[in-house]
Amino acid sequence: MTTPAKPSTVRVLYLVVCAAPPAREIGELIDLLQRRGWSVQVIATPTAAAWIDSNALAHQTGHSVRATPRSPDDPNSLPLADAVVVAPATFNTINKWAGGINDTFALGILNEALGAQLPIVVSPYAKPSLTAHPAFGRSLAALRDAGVHLTDTEAIRPAKDGQPFRWSVVLDALTWRMQ
């Protein structure tokens, strides 16, 4: 996560994308973030990487989508982040992250961001049967206690079927967190 200093006028956002239905429409969120002046670096969990169109997102952002770690001899291609958004954030990712598990590139980025005390906004997205699991509430509390800003679970779900995801919830939380 360390690279040479970047120009102060560019705000870099790591967008960690997990495998939940909103991932297929993540380009909508990227567009909104870019309109607000963010340079977006997409980091996908392994399963999300299979769900998204990495080529289209690379074209949209101007940066490759990352889902795997670089080899030790490769240069670090990620600029230093100013903030992190995790949307959608799945049951699995939230629980592993809160437990400090570092078994994917995305979790490694999240663990480093938490340790670096970067502003982090998370929009959980999980079925009610999973959110009722006792580990989920404990994990959300641990992340909140560590300074992570959490939206309500499934806050980005459309009000009605066929409508777009409510990405404004994430944008509002990020704006508030950056103040």
LINURLIN-V277421 format. One line per field, one symbol per residue. phi: phi as a letter, one per 20 degrees, with the letter a starting at -180 (. if undefined). psi: psi as a letter, one per 30 degrees, with the letter a starting at -180 (. if undefined). Layout:
BEGIN
phi: ???
psi: ???
END
This chain:
BEGIN
phi: .dbggdffeeddcededdebgfgfdfgffggffffeneeedecdfgffgfeeefffffffencffdccfffgeeffeeffeeaccdbfdegfffffffemfcecfffgfffffffelffcdcdfbbfgfefffffffffffffffeofedeffmfefffcgneffefgfffffffffef
psi: fkllklkffkkkkkjkklilefefgfeeeeeeeefggkjkjkjkleeeeffljeeeeeeefgkkkkfllllffklkfklkkflkkjkljleeeeeeeffgkhgleeeeeeeeeeefhlkkkkjkjlkefeffkfeeeeeeeeeefggkkkllkgffkkelkfllliffeeeeeeeeff.
END
